[in-house]
Amino acid sequence: MSGLQREIGKVAKNLPAAGAGWEFVAATTITATQYLTFAFAAGYSYMVEINYGVPVDDAVYLRCQLSQAASYLVGATDYQDENDGATTSLLVGGPAGNQADEGFTGFIHFIQPNVAATIKRAWGLSRHGLAANTEGKSHFGGRLDLNTTACDAARLYWATGNWQALGFAYLFRRILS
């Protein structure tokens, strides 16, 4: 992300112009909630960056579901990923611990989510703490199972429990060329 300068908890500065790379869309302080949601406009790929997101429950996985026509896909075979096979959501990180120095830090790419006629894929990298002085890492990826309908949003949630009111989420987009 050339040209991007950021401090945790502050809005990004010195961002590249639209069309010249990743464009900053929004910053959110994570609150005690079940879902973090992100809307997708047509014509872009998206990246969500989570910094120090912490679950209420201990040792849980971060999951993702996509929306089509304002309805989240939750069917038993809607998604395929490298860890679960056919499933009701994508695995996007974890397991993460529930202490302030644990949780999840990473990014998730959504490749052309609101473009019809393409398979909807997501991938990313993360670091997550599970216990005191331990650190894990994960790379992950998956897709909607052969569904090419445009997606208008994504939501991130823990396999059980809610988010704690800790950390930040940033949304970036890159224009398709």
N, C-alpha and C positions, 0 to 999 in steps of 0.2 A: 504494500500500500504506500507507494512512493508519495511523498509530500504530505502525509498524514501525521499530525502531531496531536497527542491526546494525553490527558491526565485522567486517572480514574476518578469518576464522579463529575467531570467537567465536560462541557460540550466541545467537540472536536474543532480544531482551527487549522488553517492553511490546507484546506481540502482542494483536490484537483477540480477543475471545471467539469461540468456535466459532459459526458461523452469521452473524457480523457482518462477514465479509470473508474475506480469506485467512488460513488457519490454518496455523501452522508444524507440519510433520510430522517432518522429520529434516534433520540436517546431516551431511555426509560430507566428509572430507578425501580428495581424489583420490589414489589410489595407482597404481603402475605395473601396469595391468591392461588387458585388451582392451575390456571393457564396463563402463559405469555403468548399473545397473539400478534401476528404480523400480516398486514394486507399486501397483496401483490398487484401492481398495475401491469398492463400488457406492455411488451416491448423491452423487458429488463430481465437480467438474472439478479439474484439477491444473495446477500450474505448477512447472517445474524451472528453477532459476537456477544458472548455471555462472559462477563467478568465476575467471578466469585459468587455465582448463583448457588444457593444452599437449600437442600430439601428439609422439610420438617422431619420426615422419617429417615432412619439411618440405612446406609448401604442399599440405595435404590438406583434404578436406571432412569436416564432421561429419555423420553419418548416424543415422537412427533406425529401429528396427523395433518393432512391437507384438506382444504375445502374446495368444493366445486359448487358454483351457484349458491353460495352462502350456506352450504350444508357440509359438515365434516364427514369424511369417509371413515367408517368404523366397522366395515364388514370383515368377517373372519379371514378373507383372502384378498383384501384390497391392496396389500403391500407385500413386497419381497425385499429382504435384506440379507446380508451375509451371515448373520448370526441366528436368525429365527426362521428363515424360510417364509412361507405364507403366514401373514399375521394381520392384526387390526391396527398396527401403527409401525413406525420405523424406530429402531433402536438408534439413538444418537449420542449416547455417552453413559459413562458410569462403570461400575457402581460408585456412587458418591456418598460421603459421610455427611452428617448433619451438624457438625460443629463449625463455628465461624471460620476456622482455618482449613476447612476441608472443602466440600462442595465441588463445583464444576466451573472450569474456565476453558473456553474454546470457541470455535466458530463452526457454522454450518452453512454450506453453499446450497442454494436452490437454483438449479440450472433450468432456465426458461420455464418457470412454473406457469405463467399465464399465456402460453403460446399453444394453440391447438395443434394437433397432429404430431406432437413430439412426446416421447415417454418422459414422465416427470421424475427426475432424479435428484437426490440430495447426497452430499458427502461432507466430511469434515474431519477435524482433529480436535482432541481435547486433552487437558490435564485435569485430574480429579484426585482429591484427597479422600481417603477412606478411614484412616485412623491417624492418631498423633504421629507425626514424623514419617508418614508413608505417602507416597505419591504414585499414582497410576497414570497411564496414558492410553488413549484409544484412538484408533482411526476407524471410521465407519462409513457405510454407504448403503444406499437402497433406492427403491423406486416404487412408484405405483405399479401394480401388476398389469402391464399391457394396456393401461388406461391412458388415452391421449387427450382427454378433455382438459381444457384450460383450468388451472387452479387459481383461486382468487385470494387465498390466505393459508397460513400455517399456524398451528398452535403447538407449543412445547409444554410438556408436563412431566411430572415424576410418576413412575409406575404405581406408587402408592403415596398418598399424602399431598400436601401443597408445597409451594415455595415459601421459604422464610423471607422476611423483609430485609434482605441483604443482597448486595451486588447490583450490577448494572447490565442492561441489554442495549445493544446498538444495532441499528438496521442500516445497511448500505445497499446500493444497487449499481448495476453497470448496464448501460444501454447496449442492446444487441446490435451488431453491425452486419 
